[in-house]
Amino acid sequence: MELPTSFTVIGAPLSPFVRKVHIAMQLKGIEFTMDPVSPFNLPEGYEKINPAKRIPVLQHDETYICDSSVICHYLEKLFPDPGLVAESPLMKAQTDWLEKFADNELAPVITATAFRHRVIFRSMGTPFDEAEIDAIIDEKAPPLFDYLNELIGNGNFLVGNQLSLADIAVISQFINASLGGVQVDEQRWPNLARYVAYHFDSDTFSASLAGARKMVDKMLARAN
Ligand SMILES: N[C@@H](CCC(=O)N[C@@H](CS)C(=O)NCC(=O)O)C(=O)O
C-alpha cells in the first residue's frame, strides 16, 4: 500500500478535537500543514467537505476525512507505530469507549460551556449568562469526574500502562476546560487531579497547553 505523504489538518488550533489529531500525528511523526479554519467562520463551500460543518477535517491528495475520531483511527491503520489503540479486543473497546466518553460526554459539559463561552464568546464580545454556565458545570461535571477518578485509581493512563487515544481525547478536553477556568478539585477527585496534572506537564501535552494558553491570553487581552 502506498502511504499518503502530504497531510493538511483543516481546523482551528484551539479546538480540542483538532488538538487530539495534532497530538496523535506528532506522536506518530506524521508531518502536516495546518489550514486554519474557524467553525464560526467557515469558508464558502465547506459543507461540500463536511456537511456537519465541523472541524477537524484531514486532507491528503483530493481526499477529505471528517471527524477527529475517524481521522485518528485512519492514521492508526496507516501509521501503526507507536500504537495509540491497543490490539487486544477488550483494551481496544475500552479505548474506543473512553474516546467517545471524552468527545460526547466531557466535551459538552466542560468545553462547550467553559471554553466556548468564557474564552471564545468573551473574545468575540458575545454576551452569555455566566451563572447558567456555572450551573451546567456544577450539575453535570461531578458524575463524569467521579467516573474518571475511580477508573484512573493510582495510574497515569486510562487503558493499560501506556498512553492511548483515550488519554489523548480526555486530556485534550481538560486542556480547553482549564483555559475556560475549570479546575479539578484535588480534595474531591485526587486521582483525576493528579492524572490531569501529570499529562499537562508531560512532553506530549505541555507545549500544546502552553501554546493554547498564549493564544487565549492574547485573544482575551484584545477583547478587554
Ligand atoms: N465529533 C466531532 C466533533 C467536532 C466538533 O464539535 N468540533 C467543533 C469545534 S471544537 C465544531 O466544529 N463546532 C461547530 C459546530 O458544532 O457547529 C469530531 O470529533 O471531530
The ligand as an SDF file (V2000), in Angstrom:
LIG
                    3D

 20 19  0  0  0  0  0  0  0  0999 V2000
  -17.2420   14.5770   16.6730 N   0  0  0  0  0  0  0  0  0  0  0  0
  -16.5270   15.6860   16.0560 C   0  0  0  0  0  0  0  0  0  0  0  0
  -16.7390   16.9250   16.8910 C   0  0  0  0  0  0  0  0  0  0  0  0
  -16.0020   18.1200   16.3220 C   0  0  0  0  0  0  0  0  0  0  0  0
  -16.5410   19.4300   16.8510 C   0  0  0  0  0  0  0  0  0  0  0  0
  -17.5960   19.5030   17.5060 O   0  0  0  0  0  0  0  0  0  0  0  0
  -15.7990   20.4880   16.5490 N   0  0  0  0  0  0  0  0  0  0  0  0
  -16.2770   21.8080   16.9240 C   0  0  0  0  0  0  0  0  0  0  0  0
  -15.1120   22.7540   17.1800 C   0  0  0  0  0  0  0  0  0  0  0  0
  -14.2520   22.3610   18.6540 S   0  0  0  0  0  0  0  0  0  0  0  0
  -17.0640   22.3760   15.7830 C   0  0  0  0  0  0  0  0  0  0  0  0
  -16.6820   22.2650   14.6490 O   0  0  0  0  0  0  0  0  0  0  0  0
  -18.1840   23.0050   16.1150 N   0  0  0  0  0  0  0  0  0  0  0  0
  -19.0140   23.6680   15.1560 C   0  0  0  0  0  0  0  0  0  0  0  0
  -20.4290   23.2260   15.2480 C   0  0  0  0  0  0  0  0  0  0  0  0
  -20.7320   22.2890   16.0080 O   0  0  0  0  0  0  0  0  0  0  0  0
  -21.2330   23.8260   14.5420 O   0  0  0  0  0  0  0  0  0  0  0  0
  -15.0470   15.3360   15.9810 C   0  0  0  0  0  0  0  0  0  0  0  0
  -14.5710   14.5630   16.8120 O   0  0  0  0  0  0  0  0  0  0  0  0
  -14.3730   15.8130   15.0510 O   0  0  0  0  0  0  0  0  0  0  0  0
  1  2  1  0
  2  3  1  0
  2 18  1  0
  3  4  1  0
  4  5  1  0
  5  6  2  0
  5  7  1  0
  7  8  1  0
  8  9  1  0
  8 11  1  0
  9 10  1  0
 11 12  2  0
 11 13  1  0
 13 14  1  0
 14 15  1  0
 15 16  2  0
 15 17  1  0
 18 19  2  0
 18 20  1  0
M  END
$$$$
